[in-house]
Amino acid sequence: MWPEPPRSALRLAIDDDALRLNWQALDRLSGAASAAAAVKADGYGLGARRVVPVLQNAGCTSFLVAHWREAAQIADLVDPGNVSVLHGPLHRADADYAIASGFKPVINTLEQARLWNEAGGGICDVMVDTGINRLGLSLSDLADETLHTLSVDVLMSHLASADEDVPLNETQRLRWQEARAALPHRRSSLANSAGIMLGADFHGDITRPGLALYGGIPRDELVGKIRQVARPQAAIMQVRAIGAGDGVGYNSTFVAQKSMRVGTVALGYADGYLRCWSDNGFMQVDGKLLPVLGRVSMDMTVIDLSDARELDEGDWVEAQYSLPEASTQCGLSQYELLTVLGQRFAR
Ligand SMILES: *Cc1c(COP(=O)(O)O)cnc(C)c1O
C-alpha cells in the first residue's frame, strides 16, 4: 500500500453557491425556456464531476459535452438521456456506444444521420449550422429523407457572435426558424450564455449556457447578475528579502529598485497560470493586492510581500482571476482562462 500523498499546495476553490446562483439567474433570464448546462472540457476546467452535482442541485437536468469520453466521465451522476454529445457519432463505434450507454448524440452531418440509423437509431438531437460554418447540417441538407427518419428531440443551432450586436444574430435566428419549420422535432434551442441576453425570440425551449455558469461575462447586461466561481489559490513556499538591483525570475525581467520582501508561490504556467501574467498579474489576500514580480515559471511565481508582513511560508494567496477583468488584463479569452487551468489543482 502506498501512503496517501499529502495535501496539495495548489487548489482551485469553487464557490458552489455562486455556481448555483449563476445557473438559476441564467435559467430565469431564459424566460419560458429552461437552461441546460454546457459541461464540456471538464466543466470548462472546473471539473465536470465537481460541477454537475451542484448544477443538479440548482435545478439543472440537461447537460452538454463535446466528446463521448466526456459523457462517460459523468455517467454515474446523470440520466444519460439528458446528456447531449455535441460532436455526434463520427464512427460506428460512437453510435454503438450511444446506444449501449443511452447518451444522446447530436447529429451534425448526413453521414452521422446514416451512421445513427444503421446502428439502430433512436432519440437524438440535431445541430443545424445557420452561419458559424463550423459543425452542423446546412439548411439545404434538411430536405434529405434520411433526416426525416430520425426521432429528433432538440433541434439546435449555435450563434457565432452572440456577444456582439451584429446583423448575423438576426440572420441566424431566421435560419433557425426556417430549420424548425423544415424538420420535425420536439424542442428547439439556439442561445449560449450571451445569446440568452438577445431576448425571448432567441430562446426556444432550451438555452445552453456554459461560460456564464462559471463566472464569465460575455455581454455587459450580465454584469451584476453573474458571480465569480473559480479561484486559483496556492501556498507561499519561501519568503526572502532582496535588495536594490536584485533581479527576480528567468531573465530578470523584474529588478528591485529598493529592498523588498518577496514570496515564491506554488503556481506556474504548467498549471495554466500563463506567462501573460509575468510582471502583470496580482495575487491577493483579504483584498490586499500582491503584484507578480518577474516571469511566471513552470511551477512557481514570485510575488511582492513588502506590504503584507503578516504573510509567511505556508500561507495561502489567491490569484486575481475575475474573468472579464483578467481577460482584459492578459489578453486570453474568458474561455481560455478557465480551460487552461491544469490538473495539479485540487478541485
Ligand atoms: C460550448 C457551447 C455552448 C456554451 O456556450 P457558452 O458561450 O460557453 O455559453 C452552447 N452550445 C454549443 C453548441 C456549444 O458548443
The ligand as an SDF file (V2000), in Angstrom:
LIG
                    3D

 15 15  0  0  0  0  0  0  0  0999 V2000
  -19.8980   25.4240  -25.8180 C   0  0  0  0  0  0  0  0  0  0  0  0
  -21.2390   25.5020  -26.3700 C   0  0  0  0  0  0  0  0  0  0  0  0
  -22.2530   26.1840  -25.6860 C   0  0  0  0  0  0  0  0  0  0  0  0
  -21.9850   27.0520  -24.4810 C   0  0  0  0  0  0  0  0  0  0  0  0
  -21.5120   28.3150  -24.9300 O   0  0  0  0  0  0  0  0  0  0  0  0
  -21.0830   29.4850  -23.9380 P   0  0  0  0  0  0  0  0  0  0  0  0
  -20.6340   30.5760  -24.8430 O   0  0  0  0  0  0  0  0  0  0  0  0
  -19.9430   28.9440  -23.1340 O   0  0  0  0  0  0  0  0  0  0  0  0
  -22.2450   29.8360  -23.1070 O   0  0  0  0  0  0  0  0  0  0  0  0
  -23.5240   26.1000  -26.2020 C   0  0  0  0  0  0  0  0  0  0  0  0
  -23.7930   25.4140  -27.3290 N   0  0  0  0  0  0  0  0  0  0  0  0
  -22.8420   24.7520  -28.0210 C   0  0  0  0  0  0  0  0  0  0  0  0
  -23.1870   24.0290  -29.2550 C   0  0  0  0  0  0  0  0  0  0  0  0
  -21.5190   24.7910  -27.5730 C   0  0  0  0  0  0  0  0  0  0  0  0
  -20.5680   24.1800  -28.2730 O   0  0  0  0  0  0  0  0  0  0  0  0
  1  2  1  0
  2  3  1  0
  2 14  2  0
  3  4  1  0
  3 10  2  0
  4  5  1  0
  5  6  1  0
  6  7  2  0
  6  8  1  0
  6  9  1  0
 10 11  1  0
 11 12  2  0
 12 13  1  0
 12 14  1  0
 14 15  1  0
M  END
$$$$
